[in-house]
């Protein structure tokens, strides 16, 4: 269950989707819908089904209005097949012909709220958000392994017949070798085994976890802290004394420094720019550098073989030794052309 607030609406989203156009009572999150209505009733709101929807039998229970006569605050609620939407405002701005939506505050037909009316709405919204926050914290949380199996049950075509971690490992490990199952060292990844990777969110630090196949060449890695990461097979490896922080290539160092340089230029921190420029020049003098032009897309290659740009200043830099070692990729004259800096 996930709770989001966007502008004048609150969304309570659920993992499991119900079949559309079925009675609300058959929805997996029907009990959550009842708890929200019960809370609003406890807060003094009168809950009704708008006239329009009371005439539509198949949608009768999925749309409600909750109005508090003491201060005019109103909520329009809708129970959808995968979420509960709660739109808030003031009763004087509810559509008369529809009965479950508000005139937008930017619409000429909406009536402006007084200071006290605005504060009353804000207070009721704060109260329901507090309730939803406490309610969410008491919701049952699945472990990382349970989340993986939950996803498997949603996508039965990927690993047919899998309903447990044990069956997932058995199914994947019985499959023939595939490039989707090969790690960065060319070794077959065993589903359920410990694999290592560099976590880019933690400053490229060395991390490990138990790997379970997800889809194509992507693998779930359940880390010791109980979280799961979606990692590509070519980023996984066995530990053989690797450094705790990933060592950058010369190209990566230059591209990273170029990115930092642009950031400090925008902040007009020219003293820092001078220092970064010196580091870049020192790295560039050790070996000739090139830009790569895509003849196919008529754009420059981005940094680290990723993306394209029309702005040469945003282009990535590439070492001459790497280009000479792989001319068919970097400088074949058909799809790519290397230009010396």
C-alpha positions as CSV (number, residue, x, y, z in Angstrom):
1,X,0.0,0.0,0.0
2,X,1.3,3.4,-1.0
3,X,-0.1,6.8,-0.1
4,X,0.5,9.9,-2.3
5,X,-0.8,13.4,-2.2
6,X,-1.0,15.4,-5.4
7,X,-2.5,18.9,-5.4
8,X,-6.1,18.5,-4.0
9,X,-6.2,14.7,-4.1
10,X,-4.9,11.9,-1.9
11,X,-4.3,8.5,-3.5
12,X,-4.1,5.2,-1.6
13,X,-2.6,2.8,-4.1
14,X,-2.5,-1.0,-3.8
15,X,-0.3,-3.7,-5.3
16,X,-3.1,-6.0,-6.3
17,X,-5.6,-4.9,-8.9
18,X,-9.3,-5.8,-8.9
19,X,-11.2,-6.7,-12.0
20,X,-12.8,-3.5,-13.4
21,X,-16.6,-3.1,-13.5
22,X,-17.1,-5.6,-10.8
23,X,-18.9,-4.7,-7.5
24,X,-16.7,-2.9,-5.0
25,X,-17.4,-5.5,-2.4
26,X,-15.3,-7.9,-4.5
27,X,-12.2,-5.7,-4.6
28,X,-9.2,-6.9,-2.5
29,X,-8.9,-3.4,-0.9
30,X,-12.7,-3.2,0.0
31,X,-11.8,-3.5,3.7
32,X,-9.6,-0.4,3.3
33,X,-12.4,1.5,1.6
34,X,-14.7,0.7,4.6
35,X,-12.1,1.9,7.1
36,X,-11.7,5.2,5.3
37,X,-15.5,5.8,5.3
38,X,-15.7,4.7,8.9
39,X,-13.0,7.2,9.9
40,X,-14.7,10.1,8.1
41,X,-18.0,9.2,9.7
42,X,-16.3,9.3,13.1
43,X,-15.0,12.8,12.3
44,X,-18.6,14.0,11.8
45,X,-18.9,13.7,8.0
46,X,-22.2,12.7,6.5
47,X,-21.5,10.2,3.8
48,X,-23.8,9.9,0.8
49,X,-23.9,8.4,-2.7
50,X,-24.3,11.2,-5.3
51,X,-27.6,11.2,-7.1
52,X,-26.0,10.6,-10.5
53,X,-24.3,7.4,-9.3
54,X,-27.2,6.2,-7.2
55,X,-28.9,5.7,-10.6
56,X,-25.9,3.8,-12.0
57,X,-26.2,0.5,-10.1
58,X,-22.8,-0.9,-11.2
59,X,-21.1,2.2,-9.8
60,X,-23.4,2.9,-6.8
61,X,-20.9,1.9,-4.1
62,X,-17.7,3.2,-5.7
63,X,-18.5,7.0,-5.5
64,X,-19.2,8.8,-2.2
65,X,-19.3,12.4,-0.9
66,X,-18.5,13.2,2.7
67,X,-19.7,16.6,3.9
68,X,-19.2,18.1,7.4
69,X,-22.1,20.4,8.0
70,X,-20.3,22.2,10.9
71,X,-17.6,23.7,8.7
72,X,-18.6,22.9,5.1
73,X,-15.5,20.8,4.4
74,X,-16.2,18.0,1.9
75,X,-14.4,15.0,0.5
76,X,-15.3,13.3,-2.8
77,X,-14.2,9.6,-2.7
78,X,-13.9,7.0,-5.4
79,X,-12.9,3.3,-5.0
80,X,-11.1,2.2,-8.2
81,X,-9.8,-1.2,-9.2
82,X,-6.3,-0.4,-7.9
83,X,-6.6,2.7,-5.7
84,X,-8.8,4.8,-3.5
85,X,-9.0,8.5,-4.5
86,X,-9.9,11.1,-1.9
87,X,-10.4,14.6,-3.3
88,X,-10.9,17.4,-0.8
89,X,-12.4,20.9,-0.9
90,X,-15.4,22.8,0.3
91,X,-19.1,21.8,-0.2
92,X,-20.0,25.0,-1.9
93,X,-17.7,24.0,-4.8
94,X,-19.1,20.5,-5.4
95,X,-20.5,20.0,-8.9
96,X,-24.3,20.1,-8.6
97,X,-24.9,17.9,-11.7
98,X,-22.2,15.4,-10.9
99,X,-21.9,15.5,-7.1
100,X,-18.5,13.9,-6.7
101,X,-16.0,16.4,-8.0
102,X,-15.1,20.0,-7.2
103,X,-14.8,23.0,-9.4
104,X,-11.1,23.8,-9.8
105,X,-9.9,26.8,-7.9
106,X,-8.6,28.1,-11.2
107,X,-12.1,27.8,-12.8
108,X,-14.2,30.9,-13.0
109,X,-17.2,28.9,-11.7
110,X,-15.5,28.1,-8.4
111,X,-16.4,30.1,-5.3
112,X,-13.4,31.5,-3.4
113,X,-13.0,30.3,0.2
114,X,-12.7,32.6,3.1
115,X,-9.7,32.4,5.5
116,X,-11.6,30.3,8.0
117,X,-12.9,28.0,5.3
118,X,-9.5,27.5,3.9
119,X,-8.1,26.7,7.4
120,X,-11.0,24.3,8.0
121,X,-10.2,22.4,4.8
122,X,-6.4,22.3,5.6
123,X,-7.1,20.9,9.1
124,X,-9.4,18.1,7.9
125,X,-6.8,17.2,5.2
126,X,-4.1,17.1,7.9
127,X,-6.3,14.9,10.1
128,X,-7.0,12.3,7.4
129,X,-3.3,12.2,6.3
130,X,-2.3,11.5,9.9
131,X,-4.9,8.7,10.0
132,X,-3.7,7.2,6.8
133,X,0.0,7.4,7.9
134,X,-0.8,5.6,11.2
135,X,-3.0,3.1,9.3
136,X,-0.3,2.4,6.7
137,X,2.3,1.8,9.5
138,X,0.1,-1.0,10.9
139,X,-0.3,-2.5,7.5
140,X,1.4,-5.9,6.9
141,X,4.7,-5.5,5.2
142,X,6.2,-8.2,3.0
143,X,9.8,-9.3,3.2
144,X,12.0,-8.8,0.1
145,X,11.6,-12.5,-0.8
146,X,7.8,-12.3,-0.4
147,X,7.8,-9.2,-2.7
148,X,9.7,-11.2,-5.3
149,X,7.2,-14.0,-5.2
150,X,4.3,-11.5,-5.2
151,X,5.7,-10.1,-8.5
152,X,6.1,-13.7,-9.8
153,X,2.4,-14.4,-9.2
154,X,1.5,-11.3,-11.1
155,X,3.6,-12.2,-14.1
156,X,3.2,-16.0,-14.4
157,X,4.5,-16.1,-18.0
158,X,8.1,-15.3,-16.9
159,X,8.6,-18.2,-14.5
160,X,5.5,-20.5,-15.0
161,X,4.4,-22.4,-11.9
162,X,6.6,-20.5,-9.5
163,X,4.9,-19.7,-6.1
164,X,7.9,-19.8,-3.7
165,X,11.6,-18.8,-3.6
166,X,12.6,-22.5,-3.7
167,X,10.6,-23.1,-6.9
168,X,12.0,-20.0,-8.5
169,X,15.6,-21.1,-7.9
170,X,14.8,-24.6,-9.1
171,X,13.1,-23.3,-12.3
172,X,15.9,-20.8,-13.2
173,X,18.8,-23.2,-12.4
174,X,17.2,-25.9,-14.6
175,X,17.2,-23.6,-17.6
176,X,19.9,-23.8,-20.3
177,X,22.7,-21.3,-20.3
178,X,21.7,-17.8,-21.6
179,X,23.4,-14.5,-21.8
180,X,20.8,-13.3,-19.3
181,X,22.4,-15.6,-16.7
182,X,26.0,-14.6,-17.3
183,X,27.8,-12.3,-14.8
184,X,30.6,-9.7,-15.6
185,X,33.2,-12.4,-15.5
186,X,31.4,-14.7,-17.9
187,X,30.3,-17.1,-15.1
188,X,26.8,-18.6,-14.9
189,X,24.7,-16.9,-12.2
190,X,23.2,-19.5,-9.8
191,X,19.7,-18.3,-8.7
192,X,19.8,-18.1,-4.8
193,X,23.6,-17.6,-4.6
194,X,25.5,-14.7,-3.2
195,X,26.7,-12.2,-5.7
196,X,28.5,-8.9,-5.4
197,X,28.0,-5.5,-7.2
198,X,28.9,-1.9,-6.9
199,X,26.1,0.2,-5.6
200,X,26.0,3.5,-7.5
201,X,23.6,5.0,-5.0
202,X,26.2,4.5,-2.3
203,X,29.1,6.1,-4.1
204,X,30.0,2.9,-6.1
205,X,30.7,1.0,-2.9
206,X,31.0,-2.8,-2.9
207,X,27.8,-4.5,-1.9
208,X,26.5,-8.1,-1.8
209,X,23.3,-10.0,-1.6
210,X,21.4,-13.1,-2.7
211,X,20.5,-13.0,-6.4
212,X,17.2,-14.1,-7.8
213,X,16.3,-13.9,-11.5
214,X,13.8,-11.2,-12.3
215,X,13.3,-10.7,-16.1
216,X,15.6,-10.8,-19.1
217,X,19.1,-9.9,-17.8
218,X,17.8,-8.2,-14.7
219,X,18.2,-9.9,-11.3
220,X,16.8,-9.1,-7.8
221,X,19.5,-8.9,-5.2
222,X,18.3,-9.1,-1.6
223,X,20.9,-7.3,0.5
224,X,21.7,-8.0,4.2
225,X,19.6,-5.0,5.3
226,X,16.4,-6.7,3.8
227,X,16.1,-4.5,0.8
228,X,16.1,-5.6,-2.8
229,X,17.9,-4.1,-5.8
230,X,17.3,-4.7,-9.5
231,X,20.8,-5.3,-11.0
232,X,21.8,-6.2,-14.5
233,X,23.6,-9.6,-14.9
234,X,26.7,-7.9,-16.3
235,X,27.1,-5.9,-13.1
236,X,27.2,-8.9,-10.9
237,X,30.4,-10.8,-9.9
238,X,31.9,-13.1,-7.3
239,X,34.2,-11.6,-4.7
240,X,37.9,-12.1,-5.5
241,X,39.5,-9.3,-3.5
242,X,37.9,-6.4,-5.4
243,X,38.4,-2.9,-3.8
244,X,35.6,-1.6,-1.6
245,X,35.0,1.3,-4.0
246,X,34.9,0.9,-7.7
247,X,37.9,2.2,-9.5
248,X,37.0,4.6,-12.4
249,X,38.6,4.4,-15.8
250,X,40.4,7.4,-17.1
251,X,37.5,8.2,-19.4
252,X,35.0,8.0,-16.5
253,X,37.2,10.3,-14.4
254,X,37.3,12.9,-17.1
255,X,33.6,12.7,-17.8
256,X,32.8,12.9,-14.1
257,X,35.1,16.0,-13.8
258,X,33.5,17.6,-16.9
259,X,30.1,17.1,-15.3
260,X,31.3,18.7,-12.1
261,X,32.9,21.6,-14.0
262,X,29.5,22.5,-15.6
263,X,27.8,22.4,-12.2
264,X,30.3,24.8,-10.7
265,X,30.2,27.0,-13.8
266,X,26.5,27.4,-13.3
267,X,27.1,28.4,-9.7
268,X,29.8,30.8,-10.8
269,X,32.3,29.2,-8.5
270,X,35.3,29.9,-10.8
271,X,38.0,29.1,-8.2
272,X,36.7,25.5,-8.1
273,X,36.4,25.5,-11.9
274,X,40.1,26.3,-12.2
275,X,41.0,23.4,-9.9
276,X,38.8,21.0,-11.9
277,X,40.2,22.2,-15.2
278,X,43.7,21.4,-14.0
279,X,42.8,17.9,-13.1
280,X,41.1,17.4,-16.5
281,X,44.1,18.7,-18.4
282,X,46.5,16.5,-16.5
283,X,44.4,13.4,-17.4
284,X,44.0,14.4,-21.0
285,X,47.8,15.0,-21.6
286,X,48.6,11.4,-20.7
287,X,46.8,10.1,-23.9
288,X,45.0,11.6,-26.9
289,X,41.3,11.9,-26.4
290,X,38.4,11.8,-28.9
291,X,34.8,12.7,-29.4
292,X,32.5,10.2,-31.1
293,X,30.1,11.4,-33.8
294,X,27.1,9.2,-34.6
295,X,26.6,9.2,-38.4
296,X,23.3,7.4,-37.9
297,X,21.7,10.0,-35.5
298,X,23.8,13.0,-36.4
299,X,24.7,13.6,-32.8
300,X,27.7,13.3,-30.4
301,X,28.0,10.3,-28.1
302,X,27.4,11.0,-24.5
303,X,29.7,10.0,-21.7
304,X,30.5,6.3,-21.0
305,X,28.9,5.0,-24.2
306,X,25.5,6.3,-23.1
307,X,23.1,8.7,-24.8
308,X,23.5,11.3,-27.5
309,X,23.7,15.1,-27.6
310,X,23.7,17.9,-30.2
311,X,25.9,20.1,-28.0
312,X,29.6,19.2,-28.4
313,X,30.2,20.6,-24.9
314,X,28.0,17.9,-23.5
315,X,29.7,15.1,-25.4
316,X,31.7,12.3,-23.7
317,X,35.4,11.8,-24.2
318,X,37.1,8.6,-25.2
319,X,40.7,7.3,-25.0
320,X,42.6,6.7,-28.2
321,X,43.7,3.2,-26.9
322,X,40.1,2.2,-26.5
323,X,39.2,3.4,-29.9
324,X,42.1,1.6,-31.6
325,X,41.2,-1.6,-29.8
326,X,37.6,-1.5,-31.1
327,X,37.5,0.5,-34.3
328,X,34.4,-1.3,-35.5
329,X,32.5,0.1,-32.6
330,X,34.0,3.6,-32.1
331,X,35.2,4.5,-35.6
332,X,33.8,2.3,-38.4
333,X,33.1,5.2,-40.8
334,X,29.5,3.9,-41.3
335,X,27.7,4.5,-38.0
336,X,30.5,6.2,-36.0
337,X,33.4,8.6,-36.6
338,X,36.0,9.5,-34.0
339,X,37.3,13.1,-33.9
340,X,40.5,14.0,-32.0
341,X,40.1,16.7,-29.3
